[in-house]
Amino acid sequence: MDYAVVFRPAVRDEISEAYNWYEQQKLSIGDDFLDCVDKTLNRICLMPESYAIVYRDIRRAVVKRFPYAIYYRVVSNRVIVIAIFHSRRDPKSWQTRT
């Protein structure tokens, strides 16, 4: 089954903020971050139910090489991304988005 990825509004800001931070640390590492996020999203779309449920019906996939996780839920043929979140942030802030 093909899954469409849908981002909640705050997710694009989170990605942009992380990208900008990494680019300030070292040129092109922001692009590496985006590539890793994209690869994780592709894995999610291939097997969305293979990741653990961490809160209600929300699942978490860890981004390789970076301390981020993608929180999402599966609704029919869509993967709805709730947050792309740094692992040291308080999870209660993304839990209010559900």
C-alpha positions in Angstrom: 0.0 0.0 0.0 1.2 3.5 -0.8 1.0 6.0 2.0 0.8 9.7 1.6 2.8 11.8 4.1 0.9 14.7 5.7 2.7 17.2 7.9 1.0 19.1 10.7 1.7 22.8 10.5 4.4 23.0 13.2 6.5 20.2 11.6 7.8 22.4 8.8 9.0 25.0 11.3 10.8 22.2 13.3 12.6 20.9 10.2 13.6 24.4 9.2 14.8 25.3 12.7 16.9 22.2 12.9 18.3 22.6 9.4 19.3 26.2 10.1 21.0 25.2 13.4 23.0 22.5 11.7 24.0 24.7 8.9 25.4 27.2 11.4 27.5 24.5 13.0 29.0 23.2 9.7 28.2 23.9 6.1 26.2 21.1 4.4 25.4 19.2 7.6 21.9 20.7 7.4 21.5 18.9 4.0 22.7 15.7 5.7 20.0 16.2 8.3 17.3 16.6 5.7 18.6 13.5 3.8 18.4 11.4 7.0 14.8 12.7 7.8 13.8 11.9 4.2 15.2 8.4 4.5 13.4 7.8 7.8 10.1 9.1 6.2 10.6 6.7 3.3 11.1 3.8 5.8 8.0 4.8 7.6 5.9 4.8 4.4 7.1 1.3 3.5 6.2 -0.2 6.9 4.4 2.4 9.1 3.1 0.0 11.6 6.5 -1.5 12.4 7.5 1.3 14.7 6.5 1.3 18.4 3.5 3.2 19.7 4.7 5.7 22.3 1.6 7.7 23.1 -2.0 6.8 22.4 -1.9 5.9 18.7 1.3 7.8 17.9 4.4 6.0 16.8 8.1 7.0 16.9 10.8 6.5 14.3 14.4 7.5 15.3 16.4 9.5 12.7 19.8 8.0 12.1 22.9 10.1 12.9 20.9 12.9 14.5 19.2 13.1 17.9 15.7 13.5 16.4 12.6 11.3 16.2 9.6 11.5 13.9 6.3 11.1 15.7 3.4 10.1 13.5 0.1 8.3 13.3 -1.4 6.2 10.6 -4.9 7.0 9.4 -6.1 4.9 6.5 -3.5 5.4 3.7 -1.9 8.5 5.2 1.1 9.0 7.5 0.3 12.1 9.5 3.6 13.5 11.0 2.8 15.2 14.3 6.4 16.3 15.1 10.0 16.0 14.2 11.5 16.4 17.6 14.9 16.6 19.3 15.2 13.8 21.7 16.2 16.1 24.6 13.0 18.3 24.4 10.1 17.8 26.7 7.7 15.3 25.0 4.7 17.0 26.5 5.0 19.8 24.0 4.3 17.6 21.0 1.7 15.5 22.9 -0.6 18.5 23.0 -0.8 18.4 19.2 -2.7 15.2 19.1 
